[in-house]
């Protein structure tokens, strides 16, 4: 599994994950995952969020997709992130390319 950055008891971030990481994410106690990376970023060289969601749900992990462009997080993104987080079971793991967008969205939503 990729290195985690624990923000608080409810939320942690990580760089881009792969399908193989999902079992470790579940074993670490996460109840949900939120992807903040657009599928088309970097030419789509990372797993598509639909595939990640399908595999996460097979393991009993909730999944949400809120793609944001680096350096362009706006108040609407933050409000949508808060709404999603209010619905997801916790603890939640947020990911994007490096984990910074997920961290920024979470911090701004609080």
Phi and psi in radians as a Rosetta constraint file:
Dihedral C 1 N 2 CA 2 C 2 CIRCULARHARMONIC -1.198 0.35
Dihedral N 2 CA 2 C 2 N 3 CIRCULARHARMONIC 2.788 0.35
Dihedral C 2 N 3 CA 3 C 3 CIRCULARHARMONIC -1.131 0.35
Dihedral N 3 CA 3 C 3 N 4 CIRCULARHARMONIC 2.434 0.35
Dihedral C 3 N 4 CA 4 C 4 CIRCULARHARMONIC -1.795 0.35
Dihedral N 4 CA 4 C 4 N 5 CIRCULARHARMONIC 2.555 0.35
Dihedral C 4 N 5 CA 5 C 5 CIRCULARHARMONIC -1.997 0.35
Dihedral N 5 CA 5 C 5 N 6 CIRCULARHARMONIC 1.956 0.35
Dihedral C 5 N 6 CA 6 C 6 CIRCULARHARMONIC -1.423 0.35
Dihedral N 6 CA 6 C 6 N 7 CIRCULARHARMONIC 2.132 0.35
Dihedral C 6 N 7 CA 7 C 7 CIRCULARHARMONIC -1.573 0.35
Dihedral N 7 CA 7 C 7 N 8 CIRCULARHARMONIC -0.807 0.35
Dihedral C 7 N 8 CA 8 C 8 CIRCULARHARMONIC -2.815 0.35
Dihedral N 8 CA 8 C 8 N 9 CIRCULARHARMONIC -2.972 0.35
Dihedral C 8 N 9 CA 9 C 9 CIRCULARHARMONIC -1.106 0.35
Dihedral N 9 CA 9 C 9 N 10 CIRCULARHARMONIC -0.387 0.35
Dihedral C 9 N 10 CA 10 C 10 CIRCULARHARMONIC -1.732 0.35
Dihedral N 10 CA 10 C 10 N 11 CIRCULARHARMONIC -0.315 0.35
Dihedral C 10 N 11 CA 11 C 11 CIRCULARHARMONIC -2.573 0.35
Dihedral N 11 CA 11 C 11 N 12 CIRCULARHARMONIC 2.373 0.35
Dihedral C 11 N 12 CA 12 C 12 CIRCULARHARMONIC -2.355 0.35
Dihedral N 12 CA 12 C 12 N 13 CIRCULARHARMONIC 2.829 0.35
Dihedral C 12 N 13 CA 13 C 13 CIRCULARHARMONIC -2.208 0.35
Dihedral N 13 CA 13 C 13 N 14 CIRCULARHARMONIC 2.842 0.35
Dihedral C 13 N 14 CA 14 C 14 CIRCULARHARMONIC -2.726 0.35
Dihedral N 14 CA 14 C 14 N 15 CIRCULARHARMONIC 2.720 0.35
Dihedral C 14 N 15 CA 15 C 15 CIRCULARHARMONIC -1.150 0.35
Dihedral N 15 CA 15 C 15 N 16 CIRCULARHARMONIC 3.072 0.35
Dihedral C 15 N 16 CA 16 C 16 CIRCULARHARMONIC -0.727 0.35
Dihedral N 16 CA 16 C 16 N 17 CIRCULARHARMONIC 2.284 0.35
Dihedral C 16 N 17 CA 17 C 17 CIRCULARHARMONIC -1.823 0.35
Dihedral N 17 CA 17 C 17 N 18 CIRCULARHARMONIC 2.877 0.35
Dihedral C 17 N 18 CA 18 C 18 CIRCULARHARMONIC -2.079 0.35
Dihedral N 18 CA 18 C 18 N 19 CIRCULARHARMONIC 2.922 0.35
Dihedral C 18 N 19 CA 19 C 19 CIRCULARHARMONIC -0.956 0.35
Dihedral N 19 CA 19 C 19 N 20 CIRCULARHARMONIC -0.699 0.35
Dihedral C 19 N 20 CA 20 C 20 CIRCULARHARMONIC -1.089 0.35
Dihedral N 20 CA 20 C 20 N 21 CIRCULARHARMONIC -0.397 0.35
Dihedral C 20 N 21 CA 21 C 21 CIRCULARHARMONIC -1.331 0.35
Dihedral N 21 CA 21 C 21 N 22 CIRCULARHARMONIC -0.348 0.35
Dihedral C 21 N 22 CA 22 C 22 CIRCULARHARMONIC -1.085 0.35
Dihedral N 22 CA 22 C 22 N 23 CIRCULARHARMONIC -0.653 0.35
Dihedral C 22 N 23 CA 23 C 23 CIRCULARHARMONIC -1.100 0.35
Dihedral N 23 CA 23 C 23 N 24 CIRCULARHARMONIC -0.717 0.35
Dihedral C 23 N 24 CA 24 C 24 CIRCULARHARMONIC -1.181 0.35
Dihedral N 24 CA 24 C 24 N 25 CIRCULARHARMONIC -0.628 0.35
Dihedral C 24 N 25 CA 25 C 25 CIRCULARHARMONIC -1.106 0.35
Dihedral N 25 CA 25 C 25 N 26 CIRCULARHARMONIC -0.768 0.35
Dihedral C 25 N 26 CA 26 C 26 CIRCULARHARMONIC -1.120 0.35
Dihedral N 26 CA 26 C 26 N 27 CIRCULARHARMONIC -0.777 0.35
Dihedral C 26 N 27 CA 27 C 27 CIRCULARHARMONIC -1.087 0.35
Dihedral N 27 CA 27 C 27 N 28 CIRCULARHARMONIC -0.499 0.35
Dihedral C 27 N 28 CA 28 C 28 CIRCULARHARMONIC -1.354 0.35
Dihedral N 28 CA 28 C 28 N 29 CIRCULARHARMONIC -0.091 0.35
Dihedral C 28 N 29 CA 29 C 29 CIRCULARHARMONIC 1.732 0.35
Dihedral N 29 CA 29 C 29 N 30 CIRCULARHARMONIC 0.091 0.35
Dihedral C 29 N 30 CA 30 C 30 CIRCULARHARMONIC -1.282 0.35
Dihedral N 30 CA 30 C 30 N 31 CIRCULARHARMONIC 2.389 0.35
Dihedral C 30 N 31 CA 31 C 31 CIRCULARHARMONIC -1.713 0.35
Dihedral N 31 CA 31 C 31 N 32 CIRCULARHARMONIC -0.337 0.35
Dihedral C 31 N 32 CA 32 C 32 CIRCULARHARMONIC -2.662 0.35
Dihedral N 32 CA 32 C 32 N 33 CIRCULARHARMONIC 2.807 0.35
Dihedral C 32 N 33 CA 33 C 33 CIRCULARHARMONIC -2.328 0.35
Dihedral N 33 CA 33 C 33 N 34 CIRCULARHARMONIC 2.444 0.35
Dihedral C 33 N 34 CA 34 C 34 CIRCULARHARMONIC -2.197 0.35
Dihedral N 34 CA 34 C 34 N 35 CIRCULARHARMONIC 2.245 0.35
Dihedral C 34 N 35 CA 35 C 35 CIRCULARHARMONIC -1.731 0.35
Dihedral N 35 CA 35 C 35 N 36 CIRCULARHARMONIC 2.177 0.35
Dihedral C 35 N 36 CA 36 C 36 CIRCULARHARMONIC -1.946 0.35
Dihedral N 36 CA 36 C 36 N 37 CIRCULARHARMONIC 0.303 0.35
Dihedral C 36 N 37 CA 37 C 37 CIRCULARHARMONIC -1.923 0.35
Dihedral N 37 CA 37 C 37 N 38 CIRCULARHARMONIC 2.165 0.35
Dihedral C 37 N 38 CA 38 C 38 CIRCULARHARMONIC -1.047 0.35
Dihedral N 38 CA 38 C 38 N 39 CIRCULARHARMONIC 2.466 0.35
Dihedral C 38 N 39 CA 39 C 39 CIRCULARHARMONIC -1.039 0.35
Dihedral N 39 CA 39 C 39 N 40 CIRCULARHARMONIC -0.557 0.35
Dihedral C 39 N 40 CA 40 C 40 CIRCULARHARMONIC -1.457 0.35
Dihedral N 40 CA 40 C 40 N 41 CIRCULARHARMONIC -0.125 0.35
Dihedral C 40 N 41 CA 41 C 41 CIRCULARHARMONIC -1.057 0.35
Dihedral N 41 CA 41 C 41 N 42 CIRCULARHARMONIC 2.437 0.35
Dihedral C 41 N 42 CA 42 C 42 CIRCULARHARMONIC 0.988 0.35
Dihedral N 42 CA 42 C 42 N 43 CIRCULARHARMONIC 0.585 0.35
Dihedral C 42 N 43 CA 43 C 43 CIRCULARHARMONIC 1.267 0.35
Dihedral N 43 CA 43 C 43 N 44 CIRCULARHARMONIC 0.271 0.35
Dihedral C 43 N 44 CA 44 C 44 CIRCULARHARMONIC 1.237 0.35
Dihedral N 44 CA 44 C 44 N 45 CIRCULARHARMONIC 0.550 0.35
Dihedral C 44 N 45 CA 45 C 45 CIRCULARHARMONIC -1.343 0.35
Dihedral N 45 CA 45 C 45 N 46 CIRCULARHARMONIC -0.056 0.35
Dihedral C 45 N 46 CA 46 C 46 CIRCULARHARMONIC -1.906 0.35
Dihedral N 46 CA 46 C 46 N 47 CIRCULARHARMONIC 2.902 0.35
Dihedral C 46 N 47 CA 47 C 47 CIRCULARHARMONIC -1.060 0.35
Dihedral N 47 CA 47 C 47 N 48 CIRCULARHARMONIC 2.374 0.35
Dihedral C 47 N 48 CA 48 C 48 CIRCULARHARMONIC -1.086 0.35
Dihedral N 48 CA 48 C 48 N 49 CIRCULARHARMONIC 2.489 0.35
Dihedral C 48 N 49 CA 49 C 49 CIRCULARHARMONIC -1.104 0.35
Dihedral N 49 CA 49 C 49 N 50 CIRCULARHARMONIC -0.534 0.35
Dihedral C 49 N 50 CA 50 C 50 CIRCULARHARMONIC -1.108 0.35
Dihedral N 50 CA 50 C 50 N 51 CIRCULARHARMONIC -0.729 0.35
Dihedral C 50 N 51 CA 51 C 51 CIRCULARHARMONIC -1.143 0.35
Dihedral N 51 CA 51 C 51 N 52 CIRCULARHARMONIC -0.762 0.35
Dihedral C 51 N 52 CA 52 C 52 CIRCULARHARMONIC -1.073 0.35
Dihedral N 52 CA 52 C 52 N 53 CIRCULARHARMONIC -0.736 0.35
Dihedral C 52 N 53 CA 53 C 53 CIRCULARHARMONIC -1.112 0.35
Dihedral N 53 CA 53 C 53 N 54 CIRCULARHARMONIC -0.780 0.35
Dihedral C 53 N 54 CA 54 C 54 CIRCULARHARMONIC -1.023 0.35
Dihedral N 54 CA 54 C 54 N 55 CIRCULARHARMONIC -0.823 0.35
Dihedral C 54 N 55 CA 55 C 55 CIRCULARHARMONIC -1.210 0.35
Dihedral N 55 CA 55 C 55 N 56 CIRCULARHARMONIC -0.663 0.35
Dihedral C 55 N 56 CA 56 C 56 CIRCULARHARMONIC -1.095 0.35
Dihedral N 56 CA 56 C 56 N 57 CIRCULARHARMONIC -0.806 0.35
Dihedral C 56 N 57 CA 57 C 57 CIRCULARHARMONIC -1.123 0.35
Dihedral N 57 CA 57 C 57 N 58 CIRCULARHARMONIC -0.577 0.35
Dihedral C 57 N 58 CA 58 C 58 CIRCULARHARMONIC -1.038 0.35
Dihedral N 58 CA 58 C 58 N 59 CIRCULARHARMONIC -0.519 0.35
Dihedral C 58 N 59 CA 59 C 59 CIRCULARHARMONIC -1.610 0.35
Dihedral N 59 CA 59 C 59 N 60 CIRCULARHARMONIC 0.005 0.35
Dihedral C 59 N 60 CA 60 C 60 CIRCULARHARMONIC 1.460 0.35
Dihedral N 60 CA 60 C 60 N 61 CIRCULARHARMONIC 0.357 0.35
Dihedral C 60 N 61 CA 61 C 61 CIRCULARHARMONIC -1.778 0.35
Dihedral N 61 CA 61 C 61 N 62 CIRCULARHARMONIC 2.239 0.35
Dihedral C 61 N 62 CA 62 C 62 CIRCULARHARMONIC -1.245 0.35
Dihedral N 62 CA 62 C 62 N 63 CIRCULARHARMONIC 2.681 0.35
Dihedral C 62 N 63 CA 63 C 63 CIRCULARHARMONIC -2.471 0.35
Dihedral N 63 CA 63 C 63 N 64 CIRCULARHARMONIC 2.415 0.35
Dihedral C 63 N 64 CA 64 C 64 CIRCULARHARMONIC -2.337 0.35
Dihedral N 64 CA 64 C 64 N 65 CIRCULARHARMONIC 2.665 0.35
Dihedral C 64 N 65 CA 65 C 65 CIRCULARHARMONIC -2.234 0.35
Dihedral N 65 CA 65 C 65 N 66 CIRCULARHARMONIC 2.026 0.35
Dihedral C 65 N 66 CA 66 C 66 CIRCULARHARMONIC -2.371 0.35
Dihedral N 66 CA 66 C 66 N 67 CIRCULARHARMONIC 1.496 0.35
Dihedral C 66 N 67 CA 67 C 67 CIRCULARHARMONIC -1.284 0.35
Dihedral N 67 CA 67 C 67 N 68 CIRCULARHARMONIC 2.329 0.35
Dihedral C 67 N 68 CA 68 C 68 CIRCULARHARMONIC -2.315 0.35
Dihedral N 68 CA 68 C 68 N 69 CIRCULARHARMONIC 2.605 0.35
Dihedral C 68 N 69 CA 69 C 69 CIRCULARHARMONIC -1.506 0.35
Dihedral N 69 CA 69 C 69 N 70 CIRCULARHARMONIC 2.361 0.35
Dihedral C 69 N 70 CA 70 C 70 CIRCULARHARMONIC -0.944 0.35
Dihedral N 70 CA 70 C 70 N 71 CIRCULARHARMONIC 2.364 0.35
Dihedral C 70 N 71 CA 71 C 71 CIRCULARHARMONIC 1.316 0.35
Dihedral N 71 CA 71 C 71 N 72 CIRCULARHARMONIC 0.091 0.35
Dihedral C 71 N 72 CA 72 C 72 CIRCULARHARMONIC -2.216 0.35
Dihedral N 72 CA 72 C 72 N 73 CIRCULARHARMONIC 0.465 0.35
Dihedral C 72 N 73 CA 73 C 73 CIRCULARHARMONIC -1.204 0.35
Dihedral N 73 CA 73 C 73 N 74 CIRCULARHARMONIC 2.244 0.35
Dihedral C 73 N 74 CA 74 C 74 CIRCULARHARMONIC -2.110 0.35
Dihedral N 74 CA 74 C 74 N 75 CIRCULARHARMONIC 3.075 0.35
Dihedral C 74 N 75 CA 75 C 75 CIRCULARHARMONIC -1.070 0.35
Dihedral N 75 CA 75 C 75 N 76 CIRCULARHARMONIC -0.574 0.35
Dihedral C 75 N 76 CA 76 C 76 CIRCULARHARMONIC -1.131 0.35
Dihedral N 76 CA 76 C 76 N 77 CIRCULARHARMONIC -0.724 0.35
Dihedral C 76 N 77 CA 77 C 77 CIRCULARHARMONIC -1.066 0.35
Dihedral N 77 CA 77 C 77 N 78 CIRCULARHARMONIC -0.744 0.35
Dihedral C 77 N 78 CA 78 C 78 CIRCULARHARMONIC -1.133 0.35
Dihedral N 78 CA 78 C 78 N 79 CIRCULARHARMONIC -0.761 0.35
Dihedral C 78 N 79 CA 79 C 79 CIRCULARHARMONIC -1.114 0.35
Dihedral N 79 CA 79 C 79 N 80 CIRCULARHARMONIC -0.731 0.35
Dihedral C 79 N 80 CA 80 C 80 CIRCULARHARMONIC -1.152 0.35
Dihedral N 80 CA 80 C 80 N 81 CIRCULARHARMONIC -0.692 0.35
Dihedral C 80 N 81 CA 81 C 81 CIRCULARHARMONIC -1.048 0.35
Dihedral N 81 CA 81 C 81 N 82 CIRCULARHARMONIC -0.789 0.35
Dihedral C 81 N 82 CA 82 C 82 CIRCULARHARMONIC -1.059 0.35
Dihedral N 82 CA 82 C 82 N 83 CIRCULARHARMONIC -0.757 0.35
Dihedral C 82 N 83 CA 83 C 83 CIRCULARHARMONIC -1.072 0.35
Dihedral N 83 CA 83 C 83 N 84 CIRCULARHARMONIC -0.789 0.35
Dihedral C 83 N 84 CA 84 C 84 CIRCULARHARMONIC -1.088 0.35
Dihedral N 84 CA 84 C 84 N 85 CIRCULARHARMONIC -0.818 0.35
Dihedral C 84 N 85 CA 85 C 85 CIRCULARHARMONIC -1.082 0.35
Dihedral N 85 CA 85 C 85 N 86 CIRCULARHARMONIC -0.603 0.35
Dihedral C 85 N 86 CA 86 C 86 CIRCULARHARMONIC -1.131 0.35
Dihedral N 86 CA 86 C 86 N 87 CIRCULARHARMONIC -0.415 0.35
Dihedral C 86 N 87 CA 87 C 87 CIRCULARHARMONIC -1.659 0.35
Dihedral N 87 CA 87 C 87 N 88 CIRCULARHARMONIC -0.424 0.35
Dihedral C 87 N 88 CA 88 C 88 CIRCULARHARMONIC -1.383 0.35
Dihedral N 88 CA 88 C 88 N 89 CIRCULARHARMONIC 2.490 0.35
Dihedral C 88 N 89 CA 89 C 89 CIRCULARHARMONIC -1.219 0.35
Dihedral N 89 CA 89 C 89 N 90 CIRCULARHARMONIC 2.610 0.35
Dihedral C 89 N 90 CA 90 C 90 CIRCULARHARMONIC -1.999 0.35
Dihedral N 90 CA 90 C 90 N 91 CIRCULARHARMONIC 2.723 0.35
Dihedral C 90 N 91 CA 91 C 91 CIRCULARHARMONIC -1.328 0.35
Dihedral N 91 CA 91 C 91 N 92 CIRCULARHARMONIC 2.686 0.35
Dihedral C 91 N 92 CA 92 C 92 CIRCULARHARMONIC -2.045 0.35
Dihedral N 92 CA 92 C 92 N 93 CIRCULARHARMONIC 2.495 0.35
Dihedral C 92 N 93 CA 93 C 93 CIRCULARHARMONIC -1.954 0.35
Dihedral N 93 CA 93 C 93 N 94 CIRCULARHARMONIC 2.136 0.35
Dihedral C 93 N 94 CA 94 C 94 CIRCULARHARMONIC -1.784 0.35
Dihedral N 94 CA 94 C 94 N 95 CIRCULARHARMONIC 2.467 0.35
Dihedral C 94 N 95 CA 95 C 95 CIRCULARHARMONIC -2.450 0.35
Dihedral N 95 CA 95 C 95 N 96 CIRCULARHARMONIC 2.725 0.35
Dihedral C 95 N 96 CA 96 C 96 CIRCULARHARMONIC -2.728 0.35
Dihedral N 96 CA 96 C 96 N 97 CIRCULARHARMONIC -2.734 0.35
Dihedral C 96 N 97 CA 97 C 97 CIRCULARHARMONIC -1.069 0.35
Dihedral N 97 CA 97 C 97 N 98 CIRCULARHARMONIC -0.854 0.35
Dihedral C 97 N 98 CA 98 C 98 CIRCULARHARMONIC -2.087 0.35
Dihedral N 98 CA 98 C 98 N 99 CIRCULARHARMONIC -0.131 0.35
Dihedral C 98 N 99 CA 99 C 99 CIRCULARHARMONIC 1.683 0.35
Dihedral N 99 CA 99 C 99 N 100 CIRCULARHARMONIC -0.120 0.35
Dihedral C 99 N 100 CA 100 C 100 CIRCULARHARMONIC -1.287 0.35
Dihedral N 100 CA 100 C 100 N 101 CIRCULARHARMONIC -0.678 0.35
Dihedral C 100 N 101 CA 101 C 101 CIRCULARHARMONIC -1.119 0.35
Dihedral N 101 CA 101 C 101 N 102 CIRCULARHARMONIC -0.745 0.35
Dihedral C 101 N 102 CA 102 C 102 CIRCULARHARMONIC -1.061 0.35
Dihedral N 102 CA 102 C 102 N 103 CIRCULARHARMONIC -0.767 0.35
Dihedral C 102 N 103 CA 103 C 103 CIRCULARHARMONIC -1.105 0.35
Dihedral N 103 CA 103 C 103 N 104 CIRCULARHARMONIC -0.802 0.35
Dihedral C 103 N 104 CA 104 C 104 CIRCULARHARMONIC -1.084 0.35
Dihedral N 104 CA 104 C 104 N 105 CIRCULARHARMONIC -0.784 0.35
Dihedral C 104 N 105 CA 105 C 105 CIRCULARHARMONIC -1.059 0.35
Dihedral N 105 CA 105 C 105 N 106 CIRCULARHARMONIC -0.774 0.35
Dihedral C 105 N 106 CA 106 C 106 CIRCULARHARMONIC -1.126 0.35
Dihedral N 106 CA 106 C 106 N 107 CIRCULARHARMONIC -0.838 0.35
Dihedral C 106 N 107 CA 107 C 107 CIRCULARHARMONIC -1.096 0.35
Dihedral N 107 CA 107 C 107 N 108 CIRCULARHARMONIC -0.724 0.35
Dihedral C 107 N 108 CA 108 C 108 CIRCULARHARMONIC -1.234 0.35
Dihedral N 108 CA 108 C 108 N 109 CIRCULARHARMONIC -0.462 0.35
Dihedral C 108 N 109 CA 109 C 109 CIRCULARHARMONIC -1.359 0.35
Dihedral N 109 CA 109 C 109 N 110 CIRCULARHARMONIC -0.237 0.35
